[in-house]
Amino acid sequence: MQNFVHQFHYIDDRHLPLIRGIGVGQGSIHYDWDARNRKEQLIVLQVTLRGQGFIQIGDKTVTLTQNKAFFAKIPGNYRYFGEDWHFLFVEFSGSMLQWLDTSVTIVELSETFIELLRRFILDVKTQELTVTQNAKAAFALFLDIKEEVQKETQQKTDIIEAVKKYIDEHYFEDISLEFLSEKYELSKYKLIRQFEVAYNSPPIHYLKKVRILHSLSLLWEDNAVDTVAKKVGFSTGNYFSKVFKKEMGISPSEYKNRKSHYN
């Protein structure tokens, strides 16, 4: 698709929900939008076609690679930029803000849905829609986008819940980040990021916490440290002791000795 921008302007928009702009664009050294400084009231969906862009929200910067998109209100507390960034975008009027669930949502869209957006943009690229035609198209497209974003978000949530459940039930087995990544068909980066968002901890750190939690009752039952280490999934007693002390502040032996205070 060739780069272009098409905007829709009306003398009387009747305060209807409208598409304000569509287009296909490309980043550059000068492409840098600070949404805090924009004056117009809009909602934007911007989807990466190839290359990569970046969105900075507070002190966190997220890379927007192929098929990743952000769906956000303008003005907003974020900035987006990128030199090697090829994207398509749709802007909706501010009257639709009441239907936006969050200020900024970052999501990976399916190829099927991106193709739907491409076709829509090409269809209306050269059209001069009436206010009524625009409003009908805007409302239908906005609902399609919301449905797709919710579906993709829910799928990610379901997968991450499955990862957590697997760790909870198989903590004593040999589990690595590579294993979880292959099992649930997520890149290591996505797995770490999504799990951390859901449970405030990377998956392997969570696994260590679960193992330490299960080790407490075993240590209290006077099992040897090396035996406990193997039962909860650690490769060696020394490694178990190191992780235990980091999490609990004392060694496994010191924890075992505390039992004498209750006898």
Disulfide bonds with the S-S distance in Angstrom:
none
